[in-house]
Amino acid sequence: MFILSNIVDKLVEEYIRELLPENQGILKELEEFAEENNVPIIHPEVAKFLDVIIKTSRISSILEVGTAIGYSALVFSKAMDDKGRIVTIEKREDMHKIAFENIKKAGLESNIQVLLGDAVDVFPQINGKFDMIFLDAAKGHYQKFLLSCIEKLNDNGIIVSDNVLYKGMVASNEYLIRRKITIVKRMRKYLKYISDHPELTTSIIPIGDGVALTYKSGRNFSE
């Protein structure tokens, strides 16, 4: 049901996904809804990777940019035993409504706050800082979001940027679709920035559609 990427060999990716236990309840329902309505959701192997990161890093607060139907927010909440704080931002009004209803159905509306609007406009309205920030919005705008994300991130926190290899197009022009060239150029610039910045430590991981894991040190951040 999940679209395969160009990042990992097809047979290897299928094998990894076959090893993952099948979700039940609301997560299973949302996976079926996403498939039927062609809504992109976090890849299963990425979801499991972040489940481990959240648990081992003892993350208790997450800011998400790009809610969609609320699937990843529910995955993160489950990893925190439904005890952590999640604030998630969605630009599309229809998706915001669906996400809110799904989170309410899961009984987690007191743990997960769904905000409507463009992330750049919404960031100033958010109080407090977070242990983890998950970027899964417009792929060409990650650089625009970054400094606001840094300001909202606790020292020793992490930023997870999803879909950073974009079907392999970011890694190689052999995969490039001409109409996607602007997004690809912007993503390459973003990855170069977070990889070279002296106050950030970044690992780019070839799972799903590419994940960048960025650590912010306790030092004062400067551009």
Disulfide bonds with the S-S distance in Angstrom:
none
